[in-house]
Amino acid sequence: MSTTAAVLWTGGKDCALALFKAQKKGYNITHLVTFTPENPDFKAHNLSLIQQQVAAIGLPHLLLTVKAPMQESYENNIATLKKQYKIDTLITGDIDEVQNHDNWIEKCCQKSEMLVYNPLWKKDRNELLHQLINENFKIIFSLVKKPFFDQNWVRKVIDSTIIEELKKLNIDICGENGEYHTMVLNAPYFSKELKIDSYTITEHEHYFYLNKQLTTS
């Protein structure tokens, strides 16, 4: 496939699976792209984690700042990706509309006529989670929201037992409504697994999250 593509990388399970599927589809993936606010304070996936993931993947990483007005900022950054880096397709881990909003990235790509590939879009949630397990991804919960979860869920590895537990809760089992966030520690395309050396679990307002220090094995 001649398409030159970039994956929108957040550090979580969905973008990781999207990258895997795009590789299988034959996309020529040249970059990972992370959109970040001017003063980032990511509780679910901090930038140091993302940088270590990127190093394990081995692709160039572009960190692009977005600010108000948000749509214009996204559109300008996407235009830069197309003009300066010759990227013609963005790959996302989006699964569904959030709170009945249309796909944000597709909307922001229209002005520059950037193509979008959403390999997870509208797919069965259970199948997506099981594919992660079957393809040997190692993924942990990095942030969980009350009252659905308590702090004991933080740092648990997603496996078949955990998926069954998620089904018992009144949530989207992929966390599409912000019920939880994840951190990818290993994937088929990682050169090394990320290891958690030390961590604390912090309670903040309506959620618990992992404060972590990571190394590669």
NORMOSUL-V170041 format. One record per residue. N is the residue number from 1. SS is DSSP state (H for helix, E for strand, - for the rest). PSI is psi in whole degrees, 0 to 359 (999 if undefined). NEAR is the number of other C-alpha atoms within 10 Angstrom. Layout:
N_SS_PSI_NEAR ; N_SS_PSI_NEAR
This chain:
1_-_129_7 ; 2_-_348_8 ; 3_-_133_15 ; 4_E_118_17 ; 5_E_158_25 ; 6_E_145_29 ; 7_E_131_24 ; 8_E_109_23 ; 9_-_122_26 ; 10_-_348_27 ; 11_-_351_24 ; 12_-_182_21 ; 13_H_324_26 ; 14_H_314_26 ; 15_H_327_22 ; 16_H_318_25 ; 17_H_324_24 ; 18_H_318_24 ; 19_H_315_23 ; 20_H_313_17 ; 21_H_322_16 ; 22_H_322_20 ; 23_H_315_13 ; 24_H_329_9 ; 25_H_345_11 ; 26_-_12_11 ; 27_-_141_19 ; 28_E_92_16 ; 29_E_117_20 ; 30_E_340_17 ; 31_E_157_22 ; 32_E_139_22 ; 33_E_131_19 ; 34_E_121_17 ; 35_E_133_17 ; 36_E_145_16 ; 37_-_172_13 ; 38_-_323_11 ; 39_-_79_9 ; 40_-_139_11 ; 41_-_68_11 ; 42_-_116_11 ; 43_-_324_17 ; 44_-_317_22 ; 45_-_106_22 ; 46_-_166_16 ; 47_H_329_18 ; 48_H_322_12 ; 49_H_312_21 ; 50_H_320_19 ; 51_H_323_13 ; 52_H_324_19 ; 53_H_314_26 ; 54_H_318_18 ; 55_H_323_16 ; 56_H_333_19 ; 57_H_320_18 ; 58_-_22_14 ; 59_-_151_14 ; 60_E_144_13 ; 61_E_128_20 ; 62_E_123_15 ; 63_E_111_12 ; 64_E_126_17 ; 65_E_135_15 ; 66_-_146_19 ; 67_-_169_14 ; 68_-_144_10 ; 69_-_130_8 ; 70_H_315_12 ; 71_H_317_16 ; 72_H_320_14 ; 73_H_315_16 ; 74_H_315_22 ; 75_H_318_20 ; 76_H_318_17 ; 77_H_320_18 ; 78_H_322_24 ; 79_H_322_21 ; 80_H_318_15 ; 81_H_320_23 ; 82_H_316_20 ; 83_H_311_12 ; 84_H_322_9 ; 85_-_2_14 ; 86_-_32_14 ; 87_-_130_22 ; 88_-_357_20 ; 89_E_133_22 ; 90_E_134_25 ; 91_E_127_25 ; 92_-_160_26 ; 93_-_18_22 ; 94_-_138_21 ; 95_-_324_20 ; 96_-_169_17 ; 97_-_144_14 ; 98_-_121_13 ; 99_-_41_8 ; 100_-_20_7 ; 101_-_146_8 ; 102_-_168_11 ; 103_-_115_15 ; 104_H_313_13 ; 105_H_318_20 ; 106_H_319_17 ; 107_H_317_13 ; 108_H_344_21 ; 109_H_346_21 ; 110_-_319_13 ; 111_-_319_13 ; 112_-_2_16 ; 113_-_35_14 ; 114_-_135_19 ; 115_E_154_17 ; 116_E_134_19 ; 117_E_118_19 ; 118_-_82_19 ; 119_-_344_21 ; 120_-_357_19 ; 121_-_122_15 ; 122_-_16_11 ; 123_-_158_11 ; 124_-_127_11 ; 125_H_317_16 ; 126_H_318_14 ; 127_H_321_10 ; 128_H_314_17 ; 129_H_319_19 ; 130_H_330_15 ; 131_H_322_13 ; 132_H_316_20 ; 133_H_313_15 ; 134_H_332_11 ; 135_-_11_12 ; 136_-_34_12 ; 137_-_145_23 ; 138_E_115_19 ; 139_E_135_22 ; 140_E_160_21 ; 141_E_125_22 ; 142_E_339_25 ; 143_E_135_27 ; 144_E_147_27 ; 145_E_139_21 ; 146_-_155_14 ; 147_-_9_9 ; 148_-_326_13 ; 149_-_156_17 ; 150_-_180_13 ; 151_H_343_17 ; 152_H_343_11 ; 153_H_335_18 ; 154_-_131_22 ; 155_-_359_21 ; 156_-_145_13 ; 157_E_135_19 ; 158_-_119_20 ; 159_-_185_18 ; 160_H_325_14 ; 161_H_317_9 ; 162_H_321_12 ; 163_H_318_15 ; 164_H_324_12 ; 165_H_320_11 ; 166_H_325_18 ; 167_H_338_13 ; 168_-_346_9 ; 169_-_155_11 ; 170_-_66_9 ; 171_-_169_15 ; 172_-_122_14 ; 173_-_346_19 ; 174_-_2_22 ; 175_-_28_15 ; 176_-_340_18 ; 177_-_22_13 ; 178_-_15_13 ; 179_-_328_19 ; 180_E_163_25 ; 181_E_161_23 ; 182_E_166_25 ; 183_E_129_26 ; 184_E_120_27 ; 185_E_337_25 ; 186_E_151_22 ; 187_-_162_23 ; 188_-_334_15 ; 189_-_6_14 ; 190_-_140_17 ; 191_-_332_15 ; 192_-_152_18 ; 193_-_140_19 ; 194_E_136_20 ; 195_E_140_14 ; 196_E_110_14 ; 197_E_311_10 ; 198_E_155_10 ; 199_E_161_12 ; 200_E_155_11 ; 201_E_122_16 ; 202_E_137_15 ; 203_E_129_16 ; 204_E_112_10 ; 205_-_253_8 ; 206_-_16_9 ; 207_E_167_19 ; 208_E_142_24 ; 209_E_163_24 ; 210_E_121_21 ; 211_E_121_16 ; 212_E_157_18 ; 213_E_131_13 ; 214_E_152_15 ; 215_E_166_13 ; 216_E_144_16 ; 217_-_999_9
